[in-house]
Amino acid sequence: MATAAQACRQALRDATARWGSRSRASDGIMGDARHQKRKSDHNLGNAFDLTHDPAHGVDCEQLSRLVIDDPRVTYVIWNKQIYNRARASEGWRAYNGPNPHTHHMHVSINATSRNDTSPWVWSPGQPDPYSLAPGHRKICFVADWFME
């Protein structure tokens, strides 16, 4: 039987640590009976759902645009849209699956990243994720100078 990936557990723990009063109503990792009837990364423990609760700090509209940059992530579904890193050139596309994902953001991870518990963009100790949101990202350039 599959178990929840440590990376997924860490993502939800970190969200709760950062936003303690957030709703967890739509949080989840392992697939329920409905998911078990179809192919889903939840069935393998390689996906998590994070509840959208902007009143208590969790704004999936912005977080969905940031988490896709995490190398562990394969695709994100949020608010009737999907972004798949394997199809990055297409950007965010319409998503017409059975759940529109308007109450939570779905994040799938690479199976090879299951045990990677490095910080998520919202992890405590990380910069305020909303200061990094698209349109507000701070870009830094680093130049290496070599002298002989």
Buried (B, 14 or more C-beta within 10 A) or exposed (E): EEEBBBBBBBBBBBBBEBBEEBBBEBBBBBBEEEBEEEEBBBBBBBBBBBBBBEEEBBBBEBBBBBBBEBEBBBBBBBBBBBBBBEEEEEEBEEBEEEBEBEBBBBBBBBEEBBEBBEEBBBBEEEEEBEEBBEEEEEEEEEEEEEEE
